[in-house]
């Protein structure tokens, strides 16, 4: 007797109840986890730095060089508010320095659910294969100091913390998914 062919199990579809902002030091996996989780759960994701570059028609490094960090941080806080106002909430990966201004920290806390992907500078440095795109990691001690200075700001802005140390992307993604489901931020359709 022939057995009926098994239908491939379709992953459940989800919806976000509010925007989810991923914060953390560079190399924590914010962009990668946001993209993976978006595919896994059939929701949308957005990289905030890419959004800013497209909106301003300038590369981030050019904004820093021509207008300075303060101007960029204002653009960043404004962009947080814009993406939070989109009709459909998204997973938003933020740049590592997003937490450096009170305006951005306030936006993160008020406008969505913020997840800190926590990593130390040494593991972050190991994860980054092309250090030429991340000049900070040319001096690991400077990266350690910056990570240490930013840690309290990340923690202040975060609604939840996921420790990424020693974990692969799939495990981190599943932990974040489960956390968002428990918190009622990510719901099955």
N, C-alpha and C positions, 0 to 999 in steps of 0.2 A: 504494500500500500504506500503510495507516495505521500510524503508530508508536504503540507502547504509551505510555500516559500516564506521565510521570515521577512517581515517588513523591517526595514532599518528603523531603529528607534529614533524618533525626532527629538532633539533637545527641546525642553520646554521654553516657551517664550516668556519674557519678563517685561515689566515696565518699571521705570524709575518714578518714584513719588516726588522727588526733588533732585536737583543737581548733586552730583558727588564730585568733590574736589580731592585730587590726590596731591599731597604735599610730601616733601622729604628732600634730603640732600641729593645732589646729583649722583647718579648711579644707583639710586634706590630701586629703580624699576617703574617709576610712575607712568611713563608713556607706554611701556611694554605691557604692564598689567592692565591699564585702561583699555588698550586695543584688544588684548586677549579676552578680558571680561566682556567687552562689547560684543565680540564674535560669539562667545559662549552663551550669552544671555539674549542676544538679538536686540541690543539697545545701541544707541549712538555714543561715539566718543569724540573728543576734540582735544587737541594739544593747544594750550593757551598761547604759547610763544608763536606757534604757526598762525594762529588766529590774529595775533597782534601784528605779525609781519604782513599778513594779507591786508588787514584793515589800514595799516599805515603805509603800505607799499615800500617798506624798508626792512632790511635785515636787522635783527636785534643788535648785533655788534655795531652796526652803523648808527643806530639810535643812541647807543652808549657813547660812541665816539663823537657824534655830532651834537647831541643834545644833553648827554650826561645821564647818570644813573637815576637821578631824581625825576627827570622827565619820563624815563622808561617806567619807573615805579608808579607814576601817576597813570600812565597808559595801561599798565597792568591792572591796577585797582579798577579803572573804568571798564576794562575788558571783562573782569570778573562779574561786574554788575550787568553788563550786556549779555553774557552767555547765561547767567542765572535767569534772565528774563525771557529766554527762548521759550516758545510754546511747549516744546517737548524737552524735559530734563535730560541732561547728558552726563556722561563720565568725562571729567575734565582733568587732564594732567597739567599741573602747574610747574613753572620753573622753580628751581631750588631756592631762589631768593624771594619768592612771592611773600614770604612772611616777614620781610624786613620793615614794612611800614604798618603803622597802626590801622590805616584805612583798608589795606588789603586783608589784614587779620580780622578786622571787623566784618568785612564782606564775606570772608570764608565762614565765619561763625554764624552770620545772620541769614545767608542766602542759600545755603545748601548743607550737605553733610560732608564733613571733611575727614579724610582718612590719611593719617601719617604712615607712610611706608618707611619704617625706621631702619637705618643701616649706619654702620660706622664708616669713617673715611677710608680705613684700610681695605675693607671688603668692597666698598664702592670703587676704589682704585683698581682692584682685581677684576671687577666686572667690565670696566671700560677698556675695550680693546684698542680703540684709536684715541690715544691721549692727545693727539694734535688738535682735536676738536674740543678738548677740555683742558685748556692751559693750566687751570688750577692744579691739576694732578701732576704737573711737572715737579712740584714741590709738595710731597705728601705731608710733610709737617705743617705747612700752611693750610692744607686741606683739613687736617685733623683739628687745627685750631678753629677754623671757620665752622666746621661741623659742630664742634663743642659750643661755640658762641650761639649758633642758631638753634640748637636742640631745645632750649626753653621756649623759644618763640614757636617752633613747630608744635610743641606740646600744648602751648596756650591756645593755638588755633584749632587743634584737632579734637574732633568728637570721639575718635577711636584711633588706636595705634596697632599696627600690625608689624611685628618684628620680622624683617626679611632676611636676617643673617642666617647663612647656611641653608637657605631654601631655594628651590628652583622656581621658575616663573609659574609653572602650573600649580604648584602647592600654594604659592602666595595668592594667585588668582582665585583658587577655590576657597581659601581662608577669607578673602575679601568678600566673595560672593555670599558665603555663609553668614558672615557678619552683617552684610547689608540686608539679607533676608530676615535675620533675627531682629534687626532694628526697624523693620518695616519700611525700609527705603527702597528695596528691590522686591517687587511682588510678581507672582505668576499671573499671567493674563488668563 
